[in-house]
Amino acid sequence: MGDKSQTHHPGAAGRALAADQPASIRNVVLVGHSGSGKTTLVEALALTAGAVNRAGRVEDGGTVSDYDDIEHRQQRSVQLSLAPVEWDGIKVNLLDTPGYADFVGELRAGLRAADAALFVVSASDGVDGSTRMVWEECAAVGMPRAIVITHLEAARADFEEMTRTCAEAFGGDDPDAVLPLYLPLRGPEGPDGHAPVTGLVGLLSRKLFDYSTGERKESEPGEDQLPDIEEARNRLIEGIIAESEDETLMDRYLGGEQVDVKTLVGDLERAVARGAFFPVLAAAPAAEGARQGLGTVEVLELVTGGFPTPFEHPLPGVTTIDGRQRELKPCDTDGPLVAEVVKTSSDPYVGRLSLVRVFSGTLRPDQTVHVSGHGLADRGHEDHDVDEKVGALSMPFGKQQRPVAQAVAGDLVCVAKLGRAETGDTLSAKDDPLLMEPWQMPDPMLPLAIDAHSKADEDKLSQGLSRLVAEDPTMRLEQNQDTHQVVLWCLGEAHADVALERLRSRYGVQVDVVPHRVSLRETFAHRATGRGRHVKQSGGHGQYAICEIEVEPLPGGSGIEFVDKVVGGAVPRQFIPSVEKGVRAQAAKGVAAGYPLVDVRVTLRDGKAHSVDSSDAAFQTAAALALREAAADAKIHLLEPVAEVTVLVGDDYVGAVMSDLSSRRGRLLGTEQVGTGRTLIRAEVPEFEIGRYAVDLRSLSHGTARFDRSYARHEPMPPQIAERIREQSGDDG
């Protein structure tokens, strides 16, 4: 790490990086809230590592993180991106993730592909609730983590105070597991009274690293600086020793024995790699014309020296296609091929690109692989098993792709021309097809109903939507059979905006957003009778059918039940199915406001027929007339769908969330404590009231709550709301 004071050899700018063994790879995901400085940090690290030139650009133009025009227009990251750099002969795959909650699917993909995480925290904004939640996710699987504090140039930035905040937020029961490795050095105060950070002091090495000239220069601290250094150094040493695998070390240290720096660095690296100690660093981008940004060398040293190799990453569950468990050695370059598509996108120059993490074996260009996609059928992704030929393998540099000869286990690579592969799919050997356990994806809860803008758009809509959903498994495509709407379910408004923009710019499909309709039903409130008479004589063959029916309500979920109680042959046997068909056809159209009729028993009591003029069509018509007449004399309930909603929320927001659910006509079913500081709220809420709940809940809980919903049943809606719906239906008609 930084305190080892080694000589470093950064990689050449723009060179396509390839690794021939897993030990020389580090896969690191950057996590943090929107605006915390993740993308800026990636570019600063790339500059220091020599992946870009002093202007912060790759040889052929563009920054190392350039990719999507939508990101430039929205001024924020909306998708996962890969920036490979090299440091000390180690290939570092930096995975930059969006910080905005709508794009948590991209974050989850980054977590799946990485072996360790850098949590980027802004000194001016602090730690938000969503970042804490991601930290807990990483803790649950033991992912190694470190914290990088940015925006130290802000007027009110305080590194020491932010370190204490991080210890409280991330340290849990052991705040001494979150400690700084370096302290920032400030230069003289400027006219505004603010003293800029110009360098760092290494607590283990007691060395100063001055970045004020744009080049990292090492020196010795002054006598006046030593007391502050020693206090922080002693606390850091105690924190490292507490995590040491040498149980005698703490006693020896407390007994006055001096522990050499090499031993401390080794213990630190092991504690970081196993996710037991979480160092805090500081970083800032380089000034214009400078070669190194503040703290970037230290971050790269931590990543290459303290973060684990892919060998130490547990292999996700692997099965055969028919579900039998398959045991594989972690990260075996000579083992069976097992790779996973963690991101699918369309590049304007090379077409469809798949970002792939290789977990076992070695992937090569022009290799025929088996593509398996299972487990996302509920989101519009059909299960599939198909063989495909891999195209070129490449590494991204700005907007360009640089070819590589292979991708070994543990590495990440972009694969061209996998036409059928979708995000989350498994790539394996053609003659040994395997399937990886899918990673957890959030369920999209915001419905976006769309219509094609024109006939030309209608022709392209289906293909555009299927490609969109193939790229992003956090979207779900629904063809609603009740409302006849095409609904794209998204995670939030920003997610929906990006989906519409991609449909337009990438696939040439213009759509109109229309109000999302809820699937209503109708039912009889009480018993009623009706008589349908269809008698016509207009020359030639006539039409004659009379039906008398009785309708009575049934319990919810019963559907339509048809009973024949005709006696004496009043309706000939061959026309009984015609009556039932007419009843069911009319029920599907509705009898009051145009919504399907459900949960009734229709009994055919009597009728009349003509030996010549009666027909199947005549009895269908008479049956429909009879049902409409029964409805005209009865009270018809409008039934609305009710969802069972579960909300996981911090204890601070429980009251506000419960009050909000009640205001939505919700019935609270109960609460239960989940872990420390979290409550699970269960309620039943009409779907009319939660169309935008994904957006509203995020605002209400400051992004810290999540919810799930599932259909419970249909039940009568309040009369005043039902009347308003009927009036709207009449107006539409």
Order of alpha helices (4+ residues) and beta strands (2+ residues): beta-alpha-alpha-beta-beta-alpha-beta-alpha-beta-alpha-beta-beta-beta-beta-beta-alpha-alpha-alpha-beta-alpha-beta-beta-beta-beta-beta-beta-beta-beta-beta-beta-beta-beta-beta-alpha-beta-beta-alpha-beta-beta-beta-beta-beta-alpha-beta-alpha-beta-alpha-beta-beta-alpha-beta-alpha
